[in-house]
Amino acid sequence: MDSQVNHFEETKEEIVEIVEKNADFFRDYWDIIFGLIFGLAAIYMYHMHYSVLFTAVATTIAIGSISVTISEIAEILAHRIGEPFGSLILTFSAVVVEILILFMVLREAVHNPDAVTTVKSGIISAFIVDLNALLGIAMFVGGLFYKEQNHNEDTSSSYTTVLFVSAAMLLVPSTLSIGHTHKAVLDASIIISVLLVVFYIFIFQFQTRTHIDFFKSTYKERILRFKKKHKEVEDDYFFEKRSNLVNGIFLGILLGFVGFLSEIFASNGMEVIKNFGLSAGFGGIVIALITATPELFTAIKAARNNQIQRVVNIAMGASTVSILITVPVIMFLSLIFGVDITMDFTPLQIGALLITIILAWKTTDNGETNYLEGLSHIMLFLSYVVIEMFY
């Protein structure tokens, strides 16, 4: 009898161990699994001319899932390199995905002029999502767990100054669109794009060479994190054990796969938007949410671990890169491929841009954040989504 009981207990323990191992495996690699399954399904449905809705949904899930994997690899590299370069790797990995999708949508403008509106909305929406949804949710979560969180106020001060100037620069083609020829607006868009690149070159130097301390954790935050006990566990994650070179190769392969899926998303996504009577601008929000998903996960995890400095670096850094890099790259690609696009944005988009910058400056200027400030960003983002749906 005792032997049967012992055998039953051993069997039970083996089953529990197998379940736990499978659960751990799924938790670590769900993004890759979903990315491959839905990605291959999307490719199959696209070439078999199945429902554009199902194809677009599968492609969206695939791109979002693979983007999480890209973010995980970038986060590993970021951790090894340290700040401020770490956050730059995270933001650039997300911006590359954003540019890939926007470029593929832009190519659809040859057949569907509304694609240009979607691309413009995508540029502004990426900024709105980063500074309102991403920053807001992370601040809200962090505020619930720690009441108040501290970060380096020089970080937000520097970024909001840059963002104010960038928004003012984008006002130039938007202002000229009233009462001026299309050529004048196009020329202004090209000139402003060049100036944005020059501006970012100096900002990059500021971040990585001359004023690195502006983007590092404050002394108070480091003490808070030091006092918090963390259980050390061995990490068996595949990419954690790979070298930087190998991870870089995987990063390139995954970005290539995302680029391929983006072409399917652009074709079917624009058709779905048209079939369901959604505004072309709303499509831009969808693109922004897809590309920001990995950063959002990273930011929430950082806020939960009381690393609000990293959240500020990611959110504001991504917003800065979205304007200073995405705009010139999209403008450059449009000239190469002969797509007519200018960087004149609607009053709603410019207004939302400026209000978001003001709110971000107000909620981060004292070096402290709480859940009420995070909630304010979330409410502003939801309001923007509602008006963009019907604008």
matplotlib code that plots the C-alpha trace (Angstrom):
import matplotlib.pyplot as plt

x = [0.0, 2.8, 4.6, 1.5, 1.2, 4.8, 4.5, 1.4, 3.3, 6.3, 4.0, 2.2, 5.5, 6.7, 3.5, 3.7, 7.4, 6.5, 3.6, 5.9, 8.6, 6.1, 4.6, 8.0, 8.9, 5.6, 6.2, 9.7, 8.9, 5.2, 6.1, 8.2, 5.6, 2.7, 4.9, 5.8, 2.3, 0.4, 3.1, 3.0, -0.8, -0.9, 1.5, -0.6, -3.9, -2.5, -1.3, -4.4, -6.5, -8.5, -10.4, -8.5, -9.8, -8.4, -5.2, -4.8, -5.6, -3.1, -0.4, -1.0, -0.7, 2.5, 4.2, 3.2, 4.6, 7.8, 8.3, 8.2, 11.0, 13.0, 12.5, 13.7, 16.9, 17.4, 16.8, 19.5, 21.9, 20.8, 21.4, 24.9, 25.8, 24.2, 22.6, 22.2, 23.2, 20.9, 17.7, 18.9, 19.1, 15.5, 14.1, 15.9, 14.8, 11.2, 11.6, 12.9, 9.8, 7.7, 9.5, 9.2, 5.4, 4.9, 7.1, 5.0, 1.8, 3.3, 3.9, 0.1, -0.4, 0.1, -3.2, -4.9, -4.3, -5.6, -2.4, -0.6, -3.0, -2.4, 1.3, 1.1, -1.2, 1.2, 4.1, 2.1, 0.3, 3.7, 4.6, 1.2, 1.3, 4.9, 4.3, 0.8, -0.1, 3.4, 4.6, 1.1, 0.5, 4.0, 3.7, 0.2, 1.5, 4.6, 2.6, 0.2, 3.1, 5.4, 3.2, 5.9, 8.9, 12.0, 13.9, 16.6, 14.7, 17.4, 16.3, 12.7, 13.9, 16.2, 13.7, 10.8, 13.0, 13.9, 10.3, 9.1, 11.6, 10.8, 7.1, 7.7, 9.8, 6.9, 4.6, 6.6, 5.2, 1.8, 1.6, 2.8, 0.0, -2.4, -2.2, 0.9, 1.6, 2.1, 5.7, 6.4, 5.1, 7.1, 10.3, 9.7, 9.1, 12.4, 14.3, 12.8, 13.6, 17.3, 17.2, 15.7, 18.5, 21.1, 19.3, 19.4, 23.1, 23.8, 21.2, 22.9, 26.2, 24.5, 23.1, 26.1, 29.1, 28.9, 25.9, 25.6, 24.7, 21.5, 20.1, 21.2, 19.4, 19.4, 21.2, 18.0, 16.5, 19.6, 19.4, 15.7, 16.5, 19.5, 17.3, 14.8, 15.7, 15.6, 15.8, 18.6, 17.6, 19.5, 18.1, 17.8, 16.4, 17.9, 19.0, 20.4, 23.1, 24.1, 26.8, 26.1, 27.1, 24.7, 21.9, 22.6, 22.2, 18.9, 17.7, 18.4, 16.6, 13.5, 13.4, 13.5, 10.6, 8.7, 9.4, 8.0, 4.8, 4.5, 3.9, 1.0, -0.3, -0.2, -2.1, -4.8, -4.9, -5.8, -8.5, -10.0, -10.0, -11.9, -14.4, -15.3, -15.6, -12.8, -10.9, -7.4, -6.1, -7.3, -5.1, -2.1, -3.0, -3.2, 0.3, 1.6, 0.1, 1.6, 5.1, 4.9, 3.7, 7.2, 8.3, 5.1, 5.9, 9.5, 8.3, 5.7, 8.2, 10.7, 8.1, 7.1, 10.8, 11.0, 13.1, 11.1, 14.3, 14.4, 10.7, 11.3, 14.4, 12.4, 9.2, 10.8, 13.6, 11.3, 9.1, 12.2, 13.4, 9.9, 10.0, 13.7, 14.4, 11.0, 10.0, 13.3, 13.5, 9.9, 10.5, 13.7, 12.0, 9.0, 11.4, 13.2, 10.0, 8.1, 5.4, 3.9, 3.9, 4.4, 4.9, 2.0, -0.2, -3.8, -4.6, -5.8, -2.4, -0.3, -2.6, -2.3, 1.4, 1.8, -0.6, 1.1, 4.5, 3.1, 1.6, 4.8, 6.8, 4.3, 4.2, 8.0, 9.5, 10.1, 11.7, 8.8, 5.9, 2.7, -0.4, -2.5, -0.1, 0.0, -3.8, -3.8, -1.7, -3.9, -7.1, -5.5, -4.5, -8.0, -9.5, -7.2, -8.2, -11.9, -11.5, -9.2, -11.8, -14.4, -12.2]
y = [0.0, 2.4, 1.6, 2.5, 5.8, 6.6, 5.7, 7.9, 10.8, 10.4, 10.3, 13.4, 15.2, 14.2, 15.5, 18.8, 19.2, 18.6, 21.1, 23.7, 23.2, 23.5, 26.6, 28.1, 27.3, 28.9, 32.0, 32.5, 31.8, 32.6, 35.6, 33.5, 30.7, 33.1, 35.1, 32.0, 30.4, 33.6, 34.8, 31.6, 31.6, 35.1, 34.4, 31.3, 33.2, 36.1, 34.0, 31.9, 35.1, 34.3, 36.9, 40.1, 40.7, 37.4, 37.9, 41.4, 40.2, 37.3, 39.7, 42.1, 39.4, 38.1, 41.5, 42.4, 39.0, 39.2, 42.8, 41.5, 39.1, 41.9, 44.0, 41.1, 40.7, 44.5, 44.6, 41.9, 44.0, 47.1, 45.5, 44.4, 47.8, 50.0, 53.4, 55.7, 53.4, 50.7, 52.7, 53.9, 50.3, 49.7, 52.8, 52.2, 48.6, 49.8, 52.7, 50.3, 48.2, 51.4, 52.6, 49.2, 49.2, 52.9, 52.4, 49.4, 51.4, 54.3, 52.1, 51.4, 55.1, 54.3, 52.4, 54.1, 57.8, 57.3, 55.5, 58.8, 60.0, 56.7, 57.2, 60.8, 59.7, 56.8, 59.3, 61.5, 58.6, 56.9, 60.0, 60.2, 56.5, 56.7, 59.8, 59.1, 55.4, 54.0, 56.6, 56.9, 53.2, 52.7, 55.7, 54.5, 51.0, 52.3, 54.7, 52.0, 49.9, 52.7, 55.7, 58.0, 57.2, 59.3, 60.0, 62.3, 65.6, 66.6, 63.8, 65.1, 68.7, 67.9, 65.8, 68.1, 71.0, 68.9, 67.9, 71.4, 72.5, 69.5, 70.1, 73.8, 72.6, 70.4, 73.5, 75.0, 72.8, 72.7, 76.5, 76.7, 74.3, 77.3, 79.5, 78.1, 75.7, 72.0, 72.4, 74.9, 72.6, 69.7, 71.7, 72.9, 69.3, 68.2, 71.1, 70.5, 66.8, 67.6, 70.0, 67.3, 64.9, 67.6, 68.3, 64.6, 64.3, 66.9, 65.4, 62.0, 63.5, 65.2, 61.9, 59.7, 61.9, 65.3, 65.0, 61.3, 62.0, 63.7, 60.3, 58.2, 57.3, 59.7, 58.8, 58.5, 56.0, 53.9, 53.7, 52.6, 49.9, 48.7, 48.3, 46.2, 42.5, 40.5, 36.7, 35.7, 32.9, 31.3, 32.5, 29.7, 32.1, 31.2, 34.7, 35.4, 32.8, 34.1, 36.5, 40.1, 39.2, 36.2, 38.3, 41.0, 38.4, 37.2, 40.8, 41.4, 38.2, 39.0, 42.6, 41.2, 38.9, 41.9, 43.8, 40.9, 40.7, 44.5, 44.3, 42.0, 44.2, 47.3, 45.7, 44.0, 46.5, 49.4, 47.3, 46.4, 50.0, 50.9, 48.0, 48.9, 52.6, 53.5, 56.7, 56.5, 58.3, 55.5, 53.1, 55.2, 54.6, 50.8, 50.9, 53.0, 50.5, 47.5, 49.1, 50.3, 47.0, 45.7, 49.0, 49.0, 45.6, 46.7, 50.0, 48.3, 45.8, 48.6, 50.6, 47.5, 47.1, 50.8, 51.7, 54.8, 56.4, 53.7, 54.3, 58.0, 57.2, 54.8, 56.8, 60.2, 58.7, 56.8, 60.0, 62.0, 59.4, 59.0, 62.6, 63.3, 60.0, 58.6, 61.9, 62.2, 58.5, 58.4, 61.6, 60.2, 56.9, 58.7, 60.6, 57.5, 55.5, 58.4, 58.6, 62.1, 62.9, 66.2, 66.7, 69.0, 67.6, 68.4, 70.9, 68.0, 66.2, 69.3, 70.3, 66.8, 66.9, 70.2, 69.3, 66.0, 67.7, 70.2, 67.4, 65.4, 68.4, 69.1, 65.5, 65.0, 68.4, 67.8, 64.4, 62.5, 60.6, 59.1, 57.2, 60.3, 61.8, 58.5, 58.4, 61.9, 60.7, 57.7, 59.9, 62.2, 59.2, 57.7, 61.1, 61.4, 57.9, 58.8, 62.0, 60.3, 57.6, 60.2, 63.1]
z = [0.0, 1.0, -2.3, -4.3, -2.4, -3.0, -6.7, -7.0, -5.3, -7.6, -10.6, -9.4, -8.9, -12.4, -14.0, -12.0, -13.1, -16.8, -16.6, -15.0, -17.6, -20.4, -18.8, -18.4, -22.0, -23.2, -21.0, -22.5, -26.1, -26.6, -28.8, -31.2, -31.3, -32.0, -34.5, -36.6, -36.4, -37.3, -39.7, -41.8, -41.6, -42.9, -45.8, -46.7, -46.6, -48.5, -51.4, -51.4, -51.5, -48.3, -46.3, -46.1, -42.6, -41.2, -43.1, -41.7, -38.1, -38.4, -39.8, -37.0, -34.3, -36.0, -36.3, -32.7, -31.4, -33.4, -32.3, -28.7, -29.5, -31.2, -28.1, -25.9, -27.9, -27.8, -24.1, -23.6, -25.6, -23.8, -20.4, -21.4, -22.8, -20.1, -20.2, -22.2, -25.1, -23.9, -24.2, -27.7, -28.8, -27.6, -29.2, -32.5, -32.7, -32.4, -34.8, -37.5, -37.2, -37.4, -40.5, -42.2, -41.7, -42.7, -45.8, -47.0, -46.4, -48.3, -51.3, -51.3, -52.1, -55.8, -55.7, -52.7, -52.0, -48.4, -47.6, -47.5, -44.7, -42.8, -43.0, -41.7, -38.9, -38.1, -37.6, -35.3, -33.6, -32.8, -30.9, -29.1, -28.2, -26.8, -24.7, -23.6, -23.7, -23.0, -20.5, -19.0, -18.4, -17.0, -14.6, -13.6, -12.8, -11.0, -9.0, -7.8, -6.5, -5.2, -4.7, -6.1, -8.3, -8.9, -12.0, -13.3, -14.1, -16.5, -18.8, -19.2, -19.3, -22.2, -24.1, -23.8, -25.1, -28.1, -28.7, -28.5, -31.2, -33.3, -33.2, -34.1, -37.1, -38.3, -38.2, -41.1, -44.0, -42.2, -42.2, -45.8, -46.9, -46.5, -49.5, -51.1, -53.9, -53.5, -54.7, -52.0, -49.3, -50.7, -50.8, -47.3, -46.2, -47.7, -46.1, -42.7, -43.0, -43.5, -40.6, -38.4, -39.2, -38.4, -35.2, -34.2, -34.9, -32.2, -29.9, -30.3, -29.3, -26.3, -25.2, -25.7, -25.2, -23.7, -21.3, -20.5, -16.9, -18.0, -19.0, -16.1, -12.9, -10.0, -6.8, -4.9, -7.4, -7.3, -3.5, -3.7, -6.1, -4.1, -1.0, -2.9, -2.6, -5.8, -6.0, -8.3, -10.7, -13.5, -16.9, -19.5, -22.2, -25.5, -26.5, -23.0, -23.7, -27.2, -27.9, -29.1, -32.6, -32.8, -31.2, -33.8, -36.6, -35.2, -34.8, -38.5, -39.6, -37.5, -38.8, -42.3, -41.5, -40.1, -43.3, -45.4, -43.2, -43.3, -47.0, -46.5, -43.6, -45.8, -48.6, -46.6, -43.7, -46.0, -47.6, -44.2, -43.2, -46.3, -46.0, -42.4, -43.1, -40.6, -41.1, -42.7, -39.7, -37.4, -39.4, -38.2, -34.6, -35.2, -36.7, -33.8, -31.3, -33.0, -33.1, -29.5, -28.0, -27.2, -25.7, -23.6, -22.1, -21.3, -19.8, -17.6, -16.4, -15.7, -13.7, -11.8, -10.8, -9.7, -12.8, -13.8, -15.3, -17.9, -18.7, -19.2, -21.4, -23.5, -23.9, -24.5, -26.5, -28.8, -29.3, -30.2, -32.7, -34.1, -35.3, -36.0, -37.8, -39.1, -40.8, -42.8, -43.7, -44.9, -46.9, -48.4, -49.4, -50.9, -53.2, -54.2, -55.0, -56.5, -53.9, -53.4, -49.7, -47.8, -44.1, -43.6, -40.8, -39.8, -37.0, -34.9, -35.2, -34.5, -31.6, -30.1, -30.6, -28.7, -25.9, -25.3, -25.0, -22.5, -20.5, -20.5, -19.4, -16.6, -15.3, -15.3, -14.7, -10.9, -11.2, -9.6, -11.0, -9.6, -10.8, -11.2, -13.7, -15.5, -15.7, -17.1, -20.0, -20.6, -20.7, -23.2, -25.4, -25.3, -26.2, -29.2, -30.4, -30.2, -32.2, -34.8, -35.4, -36.5, -37.7]

ax = plt.figure().add_subplot(projection="3d")
ax.plot(x, y, z, "-o")
ax.set_aspect("equal")
plt.show()
